[in-house]
Amino acid sequence: MSTAHHDHRSLGRELGLFGTDPLIGAGLPYWLPDGATVRHALEEYVRAVERRAGYQHVYSPALGKRELYELSGHWAHYADDMFPPLEAGEGGESEQLVLRPSLCPHHALIYRSRARSYRELPLRIAELGAMYRAERSGVLGGLTRVRAIQLNDAHIFCALDQVAAEARAALELIRAAYRALGIDAARYRLSLPAPGGGYAADPDAWRQATALLTGVLEESGLPYEAAEGEAAFYGPKIDVQIADAVGREATLSTVQVDLHQPARFDLRYIGADGGKYRPVMVHRAVIGSVERAVAQLIEVHGGAFPAWLAPTQVTVLPVSEAQVPEGEAFERRCARAGLRTELAPPGRGSLGARVREARLVPYQAVIGPREAADGLLALRLRDGRRIGPLPGSEAVGRIAALVARHSTELW
């Protein structure tokens, strides 16, 4: 894994990944084509991982009535971080709508949309959904602190005796994702409430939830630090901390145990004995917000992303105009294999200049007169290695296999 760090704000703009405009507003970046490509690859990865882990994906609106957040507890405990309500309707039909600060209230309503049986548990509901935070302008910056957030969120509704296994499984998904992304956790934090209140009541529920998460960390063998004052208002958390280019910490991924909202929403399931029981709600985010995840990828990799995430995965370099037809044919072969490919013809400069221009692309396929005559190509890897000459089918098969495995290796 790379250990270099770069400032994602300047490098992200230099590489054409994202930008900002005062007419859109502070903390509201837009994604340029290459940045959108990285984001799409990241989203597709996490959706596939979640499907294999038994999650069901949903969509829910980014707005909800103020009463929804009063019921969840967000309005009482989190209103300072929410945007003011929007007035909708007229006269007696008027209602207040709120841009959601989190997805959990919507998922609680999806859970209670029909009767549930113990046979359905654990029920894992996931969504890559928008949420909004009224962050102060002084703390906004790049992609790490924004006002419009695309969150890789999920909520697991389960019986009490299933909580530990679900939390452990979520933690393993996070660790596997970090390996695929080529990033490291700075530390693991057990986030606890601060003394003196400001949290949802029921000390017994807090003690129970804290004991569950502590047990998960101990069994996982991960070193961790307890931190008071970092809990969610409804429960304790395992926070996976990352560090930016100057060592500032932020939370990227999280696993939370919530005994509060299931009670607020009166969530139930029918047990094996026909009785009604209260589920536990496990909140978890594997890659956290897409914005913060991409910021970390830029800072760690300096734009030299793992091949499966790279905006352009293969650059095709015909040495002269005579090899352009073979270059175009190889570009089409790569595209059929699902690889993101660009043809850099001789008209864009000397071979050396084109190689330098494509320095962040994982694979550079060079086709000269000898390679064209033999139906071969030579590969230059981003790390300086040279492979071949070899048949185009062999090169595409090897690259596509590494990309499909979400490998951080180039060959």
VOLUMLO-451373 format. One line per 5 residues: number of its first residue (from 1); their letters; for each residue x, y, z of N, C-alpha, C, CB. Coordinates in steps of 0.2 Angstrom, whole numbers. Each point is the difference from the previous one (the first is absolute). Glycine has a CB too. Layout:
N
NUM> A> X,Y,Z,X,Y,Z,X,Y,Z,X,Y,Z  ...
END
This chain:
411
1> MSTAH> 4,-6,0,-4,6,0,4,6,0,-9,-6,6  7,11,-9,4,7,0,-1,3,6,-2,1,-12  8,2,14,0,4,6,1,7,-1,5,-9,6  -5,12,-12,1,7,-2,-7,3,1,9,-2,-8  -9,9,10,-6,3,1,1,7,-4,-2,-5,12
6> HDHRS> -4,7,-15,-1,6,-4,-6,3,3,6,-5,-10  -6,12,8,-6,4,2,-5,-1,-5,7,9,6  -13,-12,-4,-5,-2,-5,-3,6,-4,-2,-11,7  2,16,-3,-4,6,-3,4,3,-6,-4,3,11  10,-2,-11,4,2,-6,1,-5,-5,6,8,7
11> LGREL> -5,-14,-5,1,-6,-5,-6,-2,-3,10,-4,7  -16,4,-3,-6,-2,-3,-2,5,-6,-3,-5,11  5,12,-10,-2,4,-5,5,0,-6,-4,8,9  11,-9,-7,5,-1,-6,-2,-6,-4,9,5,8  -11,-11,-5,-2,-6,-4,-7,1,-3,8,-7,8
16> GLFGT> -11,12,-7,-7,0,-3,-5,-5,3,5,4,-10  -5,-4,16,-4,-5,4,-7,3,2,10,-7,4  -9,13,-1,-6,4,3,2,7,0,-3,-9,7  -2,13,-6,1,8,0,-6,3,4,6,0,-11  -5,6,12,-5,4,4,-2,6,-3,4,-5,10
21> DPLIG> -9,8,-9,-2,7,-3,-4,4,6,0,-5,-12  1,11,13,-3,4,5,-8,0,-2,11,7,2  -13,-7,-8,-7,0,-1,-4,-6,2,3,7,-10  1,-13,10,-3,-6,3,0,0,8,4,-6,-10  2,9,13,1,1,7,5,-4,3,-12,2,0
26> AGLPY> 14,0,6,6,-3,4,-3,-7,2,5,11,4  0,-16,-4,-1,-6,2,-5,-4,-5,1,4,12  -1,-2,-18,-4,-3,-5,4,-1,-6,-11,5,5  16,-10,-5,4,-1,-6,-4,-4,-6,10,0,8  -8,1,-14,-3,-4,-5,6,-4,-3,-8,9,-3
31> WLPDG> 5,-15,0,5,-5,-2,1,1,-8,-4,-8,10  10,8,-12,2,0,-7,0,-7,-2,7,11,1  -6,-12,-8,-1,-7,-3,5,-5,4,-4,5,-11  10,-3,11,5,-5,3,-2,-2,8,9,4,-8  -11,2,11,-2,-1,7,-6,-5,1,5,11,3
36> ATVRH> -10,-9,-8,-6,-4,0,2,-8,-1,-7,11,-4  12,-12,-1,1,-7,-1,3,-3,6,3,3,-12  1,0,16,3,-3,6,-6,-1,5,11,6,-2  -15,-1,2,-6,-1,5,-4,-6,-2,0,12,2  -2,-13,-9,-4,-5,-2,3,-7,1,-4,7,-9
41> ALEEY> 11,-7,8,3,-7,2,0,-1,7,8,2,-9  -8,3,13,0,-1,8,-7,-3,2,9,9,1  -14,-5,-4,-7,-2,1,-2,-7,-2,-3,12,-1  6,-14,-5,-2,-7,-3,4,-5,5,-1,5,-12  7,-3,14,3,-5,4,-4,-1,7,11,3,-5
46> VRAVE> -13,2,8,-3,-1,6,-7,-3,0,7,10,4  -10,-9,-9,-7,-3,-1,1,-7,-2,-5,10,-5  10,-12,2,1,-7,-2,2,-4,7,4,3,-12  1,0,16,2,-3,6,-6,-1,5,11,6,-2  -15,-1,2,-6,0,4,-5,-6,-2,1,12,3
51> RRAGY> -2,-12,-10,-5,-5,-2,3,-7,2,-3,7,-10  9,-8,9,3,-7,2,0,-1,7,7,1,-9  -8,4,13,0,-1,8,-7,0,2,10,6,1  -15,-6,-6,-7,-1,2,-4,6,1,3,-10,5  -1,16,-7,-3,6,1,-5,1,-6,10,5,6
56> QHVYS> -16,-2,-5,-5,2,-5,0,8,0,-7,-10,2  8,12,-9,0,7,-1,-6,4,-1,11,-3,-5  -12,9,8,-6,3,-1,2,8,-2,-6,-8,9  1,11,-11,0,8,-1,-5,3,5,4,-1,-12  -2,6,15,-5,4,4,1,8,-1,0,-9,8
61> PALGK> -5,13,-7,1,7,-2,5,4,5,-12,-1,-5  15,6,2,4,4,4,-3,5,4,8,-1,-8  -15,1,8,-4,5,4,-5,-5,4,1,9,-9  -2,-6,15,-5,-3,4,-4,6,4,7,-11,1  -13,9,2,-3,5,4,3,1,7,-11,-3,-6
66> RELYE> 11,9,8,3,2,7,-2,-5,5,0,12,-3  -6,-15,3,-2,-4,5,4,-7,0,-12,5,-1  14,-7,-5,4,-6,0,7,1,4,-5,-2,-12  8,8,12,6,1,3,-1,1,8,5,4,-11  -11,-1,12,-2,0,7,-1,-7,3,-6,11,-2
71> LSGHW> 3,-15,-2,-1,-7,3,7,-4,1,-12,0,-6  16,1,1,7,-3,0,4,2,6,-1,-2,-12  0,9,14,4,3,5,5,5,-3,-1,-11,6  2,11,-13,5,4,-3,-2,8,1,2,-9,-9  -8,10,9,-2,7,1,2,3,7,-10,-2,-8
76> AHYAD> 9,-2,13,2,2,7,7,0,1,-10,-5,4  14,0,-7,7,-1,1,5,3,-5,-3,-10,6  0,11,-12,4,1,-6,-2,6,-4,3,-12,0  -8,16,2,-3,5,-4,6,6,-2,-11,-2,6  16,3,-2,5,5,-2,4,-2,-6,0,3,12
81> DMFPP> 0,-9,-14,3,-2,-6,-4,-2,-6,8,-5,8  -15,7,-7,-4,-1,-5,-2,7,-4,-5,-10,6  3,10,-12,-2,6,-3,-7,1,2,7,-2,-10  -9,9,10,-7,1,2,-5,-3,-4,4,11,4  -10,-12,-1,-6,-3,-4,-2,4,-6,-4,-6,11
86> LEAGE> 2,2,-16,-3,3,-6,-8,0,1,10,-3,-7  -13,9,6,-7,0,0,-3,-2,-7,0,9,8  -5,-14,-7,-3,-3,-6,-7,0,0,10,-7,-2  -14,9,-3,-7,0,0,-2,7,2,-1,-12,3  -6,13,-2,-3,6,1,-5,0,6,2,4,-12
91> GGESE> -2,1,16,-6,1,5,0,-6,4,-6,6,-7  0,-9,8,-1,-6,5,4,-6,-3,-11,5,4  13,-5,-10,4,-6,-3,7,0,1,-9,-1,-8  11,7,11,8,1,0,3,-5,5,-2,12,-2  8,-14,0,4,-5,4,7,2,0,-8,-9,-2
96> QLVLR> 12,7,7,7,1,0,4,-6,-3,-1,9,10  5,-8,-15,4,-5,-2,8,1,1,-9,-2,-9  12,-3,11,7,1,2,5,-4,-4,-4,2,12  10,1,-14,5,-4,-4,3,-5,5,2,10,-8  -2,-16,7,2,-5,5,7,1,2,-9,-8,-4
101> PSLCP> 11,7,11,7,0,2,3,-7,0,-2,10,7  -3,-15,-7,2,-7,-1,-5,-4,-3,7,2,11  -5,-8,-12,-5,-5,-4,-4,-4,5,7,0,-10  -5,-1,16,-3,-5,5,-7,1,1,11,-1,5  -14,7,-4,-7,0,1,-4,-3,-6,1,11,7
106> HHALI> 1,-9,-13,-3,-3,-6,0,-8,0,3,11,-7  3,-14,9,0,-7,0,-4,-3,5,12,1,-5  -13,3,11,-4,-3,5,-7,0,-2,7,5,8  -9,0,-12,-7,-1,-3,-1,-5,-5,-1,12,2  7,-13,-6,-1,-6,-5,0,-7,4,7,7,-9
111> YRSRA> -4,-7,14,0,-6,4,-8,-1,3,12,1,3  -15,4,-1,-6,-1,3,-6,1,-5,5,4,11  -3,-4,-17,-5,0,-5,-5,-6,-1,8,8,-6  -6,-13,9,-4,-6,1,3,-4,6,-2,-1,-13  -2,-4,15,2,-5,5,6,-4,-1,-12,0,3
116> RSYRE> 16,-1,2,6,-3,-1,1,-6,4,5,10,-3  -2,-16,1,0,-6,4,8,-1,2,-10,-5,-6  11,2,11,7,-2,2,4,-4,-6,-4,0,12  0,-3,-16,3,-4,-6,3,5,-5,-8,-9,2  6,15,-2,3,5,-4,7,3,2,-12,3,-4
121> LPLRI> 13,-4,11,5,4,3,7,-4,-1,-8,5,8  14,-2,-8,1,7,-1,-3,3,-7,10,-1,8  -13,6,-8,-2,4,-6,5,5,-1,-13,-3,2  16,3,-8,5,5,-1,-2,4,-6,9,-8,4  -10,15,-3,-2,4,-4,5,5,-2,-12,-1,4
126> AELGA> 14,2,-10,5,5,-2,-2,5,-5,8,-9,2  -4,14,-2,-2,6,-5,6,4,-1,-12,0,3  14,2,-9,4,6,-1,-4,6,-1,9,-8,-6  -10,11,11,-5,6,0,3,6,2,-8,-8,3  4,14,-5,2,6,1,-2,3,7,-1,2,-12
131> MYRAE> 5,1,16,-2,4,6,3,6,0,-2,-11,6  0,15,-1,2,7,0,2,3,7,-7,2,-10  13,1,11,2,3,6,1,7,-1,5,-11,4  -8,15,1,1,8,0,7,1,3,-13,2,1  18,-4,-4,7,2,3,1,7,-1,4,-12,-3
136> RSGVL> 0,15,8,2,6,0,5,1,-6,-2,2,13  2,4,-16,4,1,-6,8,0,2,-9,7,-5  11,-5,11,7,-1,2,3,-7,1,-3,11,6  -1,-16,-6,3,-7,0,-1,-3,-6,-3,0,12  0,3,-17,-1,-4,-7,7,0,-3,-12,4,-1
141> GGLTR> 13,-9,-3,6,-1,-4,0,-6,-5,6,6,10  -5,-4,-16,1,-6,-5,-6,-4,0,13,1,1  -11,-8,0,-5,-5,0,0,-3,7,2,-3,-12  2,5,17,0,-3,6,-6,3,5,12,-2,-1  -14,8,0,-5,3,4,-5,4,-5,8,1,11
146> VRAIQ> -13,-4,-12,-5,2,-5,-7,1,3,7,-5,-9  -11,8,6,-7,1,2,-5,-5,-3,2,12,2  -1,-14,-8,-4,-5,-3,5,-7,-1,-7,9,-7  4,-14,10,4,-6,1,-3,-6,-3,4,5,11  0,-9,-14,-3,-6,-3,3,-6,5,-1,4,-13
151> LNDAH> -3,-7,17,2,-4,5,-1,-8,-2,-2,9,8  7,-13,-7,-1,-7,-1,-2,-3,7,9,-1,-9  -16,1,10,-3,-1,6,-4,-7,0,-1,13,2  1,-16,4,-5,-6,0,-2,0,8,6,-6,-10  -12,2,10,-2,-1,7,-2,-7,0,-4,12,2
156> IFCAL> 6,-16,3,-1,-7,1,-5,0,6,11,-4,-4  -17,1,3,-5,-1,5,1,-8,2,-8,9,-4  9,-10,11,2,-6,2,-2,-1,7,9,-1,-8  -9,-6,10,-1,-1,7,6,1,4,-8,-9,-3  7,10,10,5,2,4,6,-5,0,-8,5,7
161> DQVAA> 7,-12,-8,5,-5,0,4,0,-7,-7,-6,9  4,10,-14,3,0,-6,5,6,-1,-10,-6,-5  10,11,10,3,7,-1,8,-1,-1,-9,5,7  12,-9,-3,7,-1,0,2,-3,-6,0,-1,12  -3,-4,-15,2,-3,-6,-1,5,-6,-3,-11,4
166> EARAA> -2,15,-4,-1,5,-5,5,6,0,-12,-3,0  13,5,6,5,5,1,7,-2,-3,-6,5,10  8,-12,-8,7,-2,-2,0,-1,-7,1,-6,10  -7,4,-14,0,-1,-7,1,7,-3,-7,-10,1  4,15,2,0,7,-3,7,2,0,-12,3,3
171> LELIR> 16,-4,3,7,2,1,4,-3,-5,-2,2,12  1,-9,-14,4,-3,-5,-1,2,-7,-1,-10,7  -6,12,-8,-1,4,-7,4,6,-1,-11,-5,0  12,9,6,4,6,0,7,-1,-1,-8,5,8  11,-10,-5,7,-2,0,1,-3,-7,1,-2,12
176> AAYRA> -5,-2,-15,1,-2,-7,0,6,-5,-5,-11,3  0,15,-2,0,6,-5,6,4,1,-12,1,1  15,0,5,6,4,0,6,-3,-4,-4,4,12  4,-11,-11,5,-4,-4,-1,2,-8,1,-9,10  -7,8,-12,-1,1,-7,1,8,-2,-8,-9,0
181> LGIDA> 7,13,4,1,7,-1,8,2,0,-12,3,4  15,-7,0,7,2,1,1,5,5,3,-3,-11  -7,4,16,0,5,5,1,-4,7,-7,9,-7  9,-5,12,1,-3,7,-4,4,5,11,-4,-3  -14,1,8,-3,3,6,6,3,4,-10,-8,0
186> ARYRL> 9,14,2,4,4,5,0,-4,7,-1,11,-7  -6,-12,9,-1,-4,6,-7,-1,0,9,6,6  -11,-11,-1,-7,-2,1,-2,4,7,1,-11,-7  -7,14,7,-2,3,6,-7,-2,2,7,10,-4  -7,-12,11,-7,-1,3,-2,7,2,3,-12,4
191> SLPAP> -8,14,-7,-3,7,1,-6,-1,5,3,4,-11  -2,0,17,-4,-1,6,-3,7,1,6,-10,5  -12,10,-1,-3,7,2,5,3,5,-12,-5,-2  11,12,2,3,4,4,-4,0,7,5,7,-9  -2,-6,14,-4,1,7,-4,6,-1,9,-6,7
196> GGGYA> -15,6,-4,-4,6,1,-6,1,-5,10,5,4  -11,-10,-8,-6,0,-4,1,2,-7,-6,2,10  0,0,-13,0,2,-7,-1,-6,-5,7,9,3  -9,-15,1,-1,-6,-4,-7,-3,2,13,-2,0  -15,-3,-5,-6,-3,2,0,-4,6,-2,-1,-12
201> ADPDA> -3,1,16,0,-3,7,0,-7,-1,-6,10,5  6,-13,1,0,-8,1,7,-2,1,-11,-1,-6  14,2,12,7,-2,2,1,-8,-1,1,10,8  -6,-14,-7,1,-7,-1,1,-2,-7,-8,-2,10  4,6,-15,1,-1,-7,7,2,-2,-12,1,-2
206> WRQAT> 15,4,5,6,2,-2,6,-5,2,-4,12,1  3,-14,6,5,-5,2,-1,-6,-4,-1,4,12  -4,-7,-14,-1,-6,-4,3,1,-7,-10,-3,6  9,9,-9,3,1,-7,7,1,1,-11,5,-4  14,-2,9,7,1,1,3,-7,1,-2,12,4
211> ALLTG> -1,-16,0,3,-7,1,1,-4,-6,-5,1,12  -1,0,-16,0,-4,-6,6,2,-5,-12,-1,1  13,8,-2,5,2,-4,7,-1,2,-8,8,-4  9,-8,11,6,-1,3,2,-7,-1,-2,8,9  -3,-13,-9,2,-7,-1,2,-1,-7,-8,-3,9
216> VLEES> 5,6,-14,1,-1,-7,7,2,-1,-12,2,-3  15,4,6,6,3,-1,5,-5,3,-4,12,0  3,-15,6,4,-4,3,1,-7,-4,-3,5,11  -2,-7,-13,0,-7,-4,3,1,-7,-10,-3,6  10,9,-8,3,1,-7,8,1,1,-11,6,-4
221> GLPYE> 13,-5,10,7,1,1,3,6,-2,1,-12,-1  -6,17,0,3,7,-3,1,5,6,-7,-2,-10  13,5,10,1,5,5,-5,6,-1,13,-3,0  -15,5,6,-5,6,-1,1,5,6,-8,-8,-6  5,14,6,0,4,5,-7,3,1,12,4,-3
226> AAEGE> -14,-4,10,-6,3,1,0,7,1,-2,-10,6  -3,14,-9,0,7,0,-7,2,2,8,1,-9  -8,3,15,-7,3,2,-2,6,-4,3,-5,11  -9,5,-12,-3,6,-4,0,-1,-7,4,7,9  -3,-13,-12,0,-1,-7,-6,-4,-2,13,1,0
231> AAFYG> -17,-4,5,-5,-4,-2,-6,4,-4,3,-7,10  -7,3,-14,-6,3,-3,-5,1,6,2,-6,-11  -7,10,10,-4,2,5,-4,-6,3,-1,11,-5  0,-16,0,-4,-6,2,4,-6,2,-8,4,-8  15,-4,8,3,-6,1,8,0,-1,-10,-6,-2
236> PKIDV> 14,2,5,7,0,-1,2,-3,-7,1,-2,12  5,3,-14,2,-1,-7,8,-3,0,-8,9,-4  9,-13,-1,7,-2,-2,1,5,-6,0,-12,5  5,17,-4,2,4,-5,6,-2,-3,-6,9,5  7,-9,-12,6,-2,-3,3,7,-2,-4,-12,-4
241> QIADA> 10,14,7,2,6,-1,6,0,-6,-3,3,12  3,2,-16,5,1,-5,3,7,1,-6,-7,-8  12,8,5,4,6,1,1,3,-7,6,-4,11  -6,11,-12,1,3,-6,8,2,-1,-12,5,0  13,-1,-5,7,1,-1,4,4,5,-4,1,-11
246> VGREA> 1,3,16,3,3,5,-1,-3,7,-1,10,-7  -2,-16,7,-1,-4,6,-7,1,3,12,0,1  -16,4,-4,-7,1,3,-4,-6,0,1,12,-3  -4,-14,8,-4,-6,0,-8,1,-2,8,-4,9  -11,-1,-12,-7,1,-1,-3,-7,0,2,10,-7
251> TLSTV> -8,-11,8,-3,-7,0,-2,-1,-7,-4,1,12  6,-7,-14,-3,-2,-7,-5,-5,1,11,2,-5  -10,-8,8,-5,-5,1,-2,-1,7,6,-6,-10  -12,3,11,-2,-1,7,-5,-6,1,1,13,0  -1,-15,6,-5,-5,2,-3,2,6,7,-10,-6
256> QVDLH> -14,10,6,-3,3,6,-6,-5,2,3,12,-4  -4,-12,11,-5,-4,3,-5,5,3,7,-10,2  -14,9,-5,-5,5,2,-6,-4,3,4,8,-9  -5,-7,16,-6,-3,3,-5,6,1,7,-9,6  -6,15,-8,-4,5,1,-5,1,-5,9,6,5
261> QPARF> -7,-5,-12,-5,1,-5,-5,-6,-1,9,7,-6  -7,-13,7,-5,-5,-1,-6,1,5,9,-8,-4  -7,10,10,-6,2,5,-4,6,-2,7,-5,9  -3,10,-12,-4,6,-2,-5,-1,-5,10,6,3  -8,-11,-8,-4,-1,-6,-5,-7,2,9,5,-8
266> DLRYI> -8,-7,14,-4,-6,2,1,-6,-5,-8,8,6  14,-9,-8,1,-6,-4,0,-6,3,8,7,-6  -11,-12,3,-2,-7,3,2,-5,-5,-9,5,7  10,-11,-5,0,-6,-4,-4,-6,4,11,4,-6  -14,-9,3,-3,-5,3,5,-6,1,-11,3,-5
271> GADGG> 12,-5,11,5,-5,2,-3,-7,-1,4,8,9  0,-13,-8,-2,-7,-1,-6,-2,4,12,-2,-3  -12,5,9,-6,-1,4,-6,4,-1,8,-3,9  -8,7,-14,-6,4,-2,0,6,4,-6,-10,-3  10,12,7,1,6,4,3,6,-5,0,-7,11
276> KYRPV> -1,13,-8,3,6,-4,6,2,4,-11,3,-4  16,-2,0,7,2,3,2,6,-4,3,-12,3  2,15,0,3,6,-2,7,-1,-4,-6,7,9  7,-6,-15,6,-1,-3,5,5,2,-5,-5,-10  11,4,9,6,4,1,2,3,-7,4,-6,10
281> MVHRA> -2,12,-10,2,3,-7,7,1,0,-11,6,-1  15,-9,-3,7,1,-1,1,4,-6,3,-11,5  0,17,-4,2,5,-5,7,-2,-3,-8,10,5  9,-10,-11,7,-1,-2,1,4,-7,1,-11,6  5,13,-7,2,3,-7,7,-3,-1,-7,11,2
286> VIGSV> 7,-14,-8,7,-4,-2,5,6,-2,-7,-11,-3  5,15,-2,4,5,-2,-2,7,2,3,-7,-10  -8,7,14,-2,7,3,-3,4,-6,9,0,9  -7,7,-9,-3,4,-5,5,-1,-6,-5,8,8  2,-8,-14,4,-1,-7,5,6,0,-10,-6,-6
291> ERAVA> 8,12,8,4,6,-1,6,-1,4,-10,7,-1  10,-9,8,5,-1,4,5,-6,-2,-7,5,9  4,-10,-12,3,-6,-2,5,2,-6,-9,-7,4  6,11,-9,4,2,-5,6,5,2,-11,-2,-8  9,6,12,5,5,3,6,-4,3,-9,9,2
296> QLIEV> 8,-14,1,5,-4,3,4,-4,-5,-7,-1,10  3,-2,-15,4,-3,-6,4,5,-3,-10,-8,-2  8,14,1,5,5,-4,6,1,4,-10,5,-5  9,-4,12,5,2,4,5,-6,1,-7,8,6  5,-14,-6,4,-6,1,4,-2,-6,-7,-4,9
301> HGGAF> 3,4,-15,3,-2,-6,3,5,-5,-8,-9,1  6,15,1,2,6,-4,-2,0,-8,10,0,7  -16,-3,-8,-3,-1,-6,2,-6,-4,0,12,-1  5,-16,4,2,-7,-3,-5,-5,4,12,4,-3  -18,-4,1,-5,-4,3,1,-8,-1,-8,10,-1
306> PAWLA> 6,-14,5,0,-7,-2,-3,-1,-7,-1,-4,12  3,-1,-16,-2,0,-7,-8,-1,0,10,-5,-3  -13,2,7,-8,-1,0,-3,7,1,1,-12,4  2,17,-1,-3,6,1,2,6,-5,0,-3,12  6,2,-15,3,5,-5,-5,2,-5,11,-5,2
311> PTQVT> -12,12,-3,-4,2,-5,1,-3,-7,-1,11,7  8,-11,-9,2,-3,-6,4,-6,2,0,11,-7  -1,-17,5,3,-6,3,6,-2,-5,-10,-4,6  9,5,-13,5,-2,-5,0,6,-5,-2,-12,1  8,15,-2,2,4,-5,3,-4,-6,1,10,8
316> VLPVS> -4,-9,-14,3,-3,-6,4,5,-4,-10,-8,-1  17,6,0,5,4,-3,3,-3,-6,2,5,11  -5,-3,-17,3,-2,-7,6,4,0,-11,-3,-6  17,0,4,6,4,-1,-1,5,-6,7,-10,5  -10,8,-10,0,4,-6,-8,-1,-3,13,0,-3
321> EAQVP> -14,5,-2,-7,-1,-3,-1,-7,-3,1,13,-2  4,-16,0,-1,-6,-3,-3,-6,4,10,3,-7  -9,-2,14,-2,-5,5,-7,3,3,12,-4,2  -15,9,-4,-6,3,3,-6,-6,-1,4,12,-3  -5,-15,-3,-5,-5,-1,1,-6,5,-1,3,-12
326> EGEAF> 7,-5,13,1,-5,6,-2,3,6,9,-6,-7  -7,12,9,-2,3,6,-7,1,1,10,6,-1  -14,-5,-4,-7,1,0,-3,-7,1,0,10,-7  2,-15,4,-2,-7,1,1,-2,8,2,-3,-13  4,5,15,1,-2,7,-4,4,5,12,-3,-3
331> ERRCA> -13,9,1,-5,4,5,-7,-3,0,7,10,-3  -9,-12,-3,-7,-4,0,0,-6,4,-2,5,-11  7,-9,11,1,-6,3,0,1,8,7,-5,-9  -4,11,11,0,1,7,-7,3,2,12,3,0  -15,1,-4,-7,2,1,-5,-6,1,2,11,-6
336> RAGLR> -1,-16,2,-5,-6,0,1,-4,7,0,-1,-13  6,2,16,2,-3,6,-2,4,6,9,-6,-6  -12,12,5,-3,4,5,6,5,3,-8,-9,2  13,9,-6,6,5,3,-1,7,-3,8,-10,1  -6,15,3,-1,7,-2,7,1,-4,-8,3,10
341> TELAP> 7,-1,-16,6,0,-4,0,6,-4,0,-12,-1  6,15,-1,1,6,-4,6,-1,-5,-4,7,10  2,-5,-16,5,0,-5,4,6,0,-7,-8,-7  14,8,7,4,6,0,4,0,-7,0,1,13  -3,2,-18,4,-1,-7,6,4,0,-11,-2,-5
346> PGRGS> 15,1,0,6,4,-1,-1,7,-1,5,-10,-5  -11,12,3,-1,8,-1,0,3,7,-7,-2,-10  7,-1,16,0,3,6,7,1,3,-11,-5,2  16,4,-6,7,1,2,4,-7,-1,-4,9,8  11,-8,-6,4,-6,-1,-2,-5,5,10,8,-3
351> LGARV> -7,-14,2,-2,-6,4,2,2,8,2,-8,-10  4,11,11,2,2,6,-5,5,4,12,-2,-4  -14,7,0,-5,4,2,-6,-3,2,5,9,-7  -8,-13,3,-6,-4,1,1,-4,6,-3,0,-12  8,-4,13,1,-4,6,0,4,6,7,-8,-7
356> REARL> -4,14,7,0,4,6,-7,3,2,12,3,-3  -15,-1,-3,-7,2,1,-5,-5,4,2,7,-10  0,-14,8,-4,-5,3,3,-3,6,-4,-3,-11  8,7,15,4,-3,5,-4,-3,6,9,8,-3  -15,-6,4,-4,-2,5,-5,-6,-2,0,11,5
361> VPYQA> 0,-13,-12,-4,-5,-2,4,-7,1,-5,8,-9  1,-13,12,3,-6,2,4,-3,-6,-9,-1,9  6,1,-15,3,-4,-5,1,4,-6,-5,-11,5  10,11,-8,2,3,-7,2,-5,-5,3,10,6  -8,-11,-11,1,-5,-5,4,3,-6,-10,-7,4
366> VIGPR> 16,5,-5,4,3,-6,0,-5,-6,7,7,9  -9,-4,-15,0,-4,-6,5,3,-5,-12,-4,3  17,1,-4,5,3,-5,0,-5,-6,7,5,9  -3,-3,-14,0,-4,-7,1,-8,2,4,10,-6  0,-12,10,2,-7,1,-6,-3,4,12,2,1
371> EAADG> -15,1,4,-6,-3,3,-6,0,-5,4,5,11  -5,0,-15,-6,0,-4,1,-6,-5,-1,12,1  7,-13,-4,1,-5,-5,-1,-7,3,8,7,-5  -7,-8,12,0,-7,3,-7,0,4,12,-1,1  -16,6,-1,-7,0,3,1,0,8,-4,-7,-9
376> LLALR> 9,11,11,2,0,7,0,7,3,7,-10,-2  -6,11,8,1,7,3,5,-1,6,-12,4,-4  15,2,6,4,0,5,-3,4,6,10,-1,-7  -10,-1,13,-4,3,5,5,4,5,-9,-8,0  8,14,1,4,4,5,-5,1,6,7,6,-8
381> LRDGR> -5,-9,14,-4,1,6,2,7,3,-1,-13,2  -4,15,2,1,7,3,6,0,5,-12,2,-1  14,-8,4,5,0,5,7,0,-4,-8,-5,9  8,5,-15,6,0,-4,2,-7,-3,4,8,7  -7,-13,-5,1,-7,-3,-2,0,-8,-1,-6,12
386> RIGPL> 4,2,-16,-2,-1,-7,-1,-8,-1,7,10,-3  -13,-11,0,-2,-7,-1,-1,-1,-8,-6,0,12  8,-6,-14,-1,-2,-7,6,1,-4,-11,4,1  10,-4,-8,-6,0,-3,-4,-7,1,5,7,-9  -12,-5,9,-5,-6,1,-6,1,-4,5,-1,12
391> PGSEA> -9,-4,-13,-6,1,-4,-5,5,4,2,-12,-5  -6,15,1,-5,5,3,-5,-4,4,2,8,-9  -4,-14,7,-5,-3,4,3,-2,7,-5,-5,-11  11,3,11,3,-2,7,1,6,4,6,-9,-6  -4,15,3,0,6,4,-7,2,3,10,4,-7
396> VGRIA> -15,-4,3,-7,2,2,-2,-5,5,-2,5,-11  3,-11,10,-3,-5,5,4,1,7,-2,-8,-9  8,9,9,4,1,6,-3,6,4,10,-6,-5  -10,12,1,-2,6,3,-7,0,3,7,6,-8  -12,-9,4,-7,-1,1,-1,-4,7,-3,1,-12
401> ALVAR> 7,-6,12,0,-5,6,2,4,7,2,-10,-8  3,14,7,2,4,6,-5,5,2,12,-2,-4  -15,5,-1,-5,5,1,-6,-3,3,4,7,-9  -6,-13,7,-6,-3,3,1,-2,7,-3,-4,-12  9,2,14,2,-2,7,1,6,4,5,-10,-4
406> HSTEL> -5,16,1,1,7,4,7,-1,4,-13,2,2  17,-4,-6,7,-1,2,4,7,0,0,-12,-4  4,13,9,5,6,0,6,-2,-4,-5,4,11  6,-10,-13,6,-2,-4,-1,2,-7,3,-10,8  3,11,-12,-1,2,-7,1,-6,-4,4,11,3
411> W> -1,-16,-1,2,-6,-5,0,-6,5,6,7,-9
END
